[in-house]
């Protein structure tokens, strides 16, 4: 704990922010591009509960 106390002395206490405030999602160009890329996949679950992505077949 001495090392932690020394770091706290130099850098100050860790800030945690307001944990009660809602998360703000920004719909920027990167997020829109990611959503477009992920739209080509379906999430499947096997009998053991493992999740994996399967590329959607566009020929259906």
N, C-alpha and C positions, 0 to 999 in steps of 0.2 A: 504494500500500500504506500510505502514511502515514495516510490517512483510516481505513482498516480498523484499523490499530493504535490510533488514537485512540479509535475506538468500542469496541474490545476493552478498552481501559483503563477506560472509563467503565461499560460494561455487563457486562464479564467475557467469558470465552470462550463460544462457542456450545456448547450442550449437545446431544448427539446421542442420549442415552438408550441403552438396551441394545438393540443391533441383533440380538442372538441370541435375544431373548425373542419368543415367538409373539404375533401380533396378536390382541387380545381383541375379539370382536364382541359388542356388547351388543344384545340383542333387545328394544329398547324399543318403545313405541307408534308412534313415527315410522317405525322400520324396518319394522315389521309393516304399516303403512299403505302404505309405498312398495312393498313386495313385493306387496301386494294390487293396487295400481295397475299394476305392471309385469307382472302375471300375464296381462293382457289383450293382450299383444304377443308376437310371435314375432320372432326375429332372423334375417334373411335375408342371404345373401352373394351378390353378383352375380359375373359372370365376371371382373371386374377385381379382386376381393378386397375391395370396399367392403361394409361392414356397414350395414344399415338395419333399422328396426323396422317391422313390419307388424301392424296391429291384427287380432286373431283374430276370425273371423266366428262369432258365437254361434248362427247359424241352421243350422250343419252338423249 
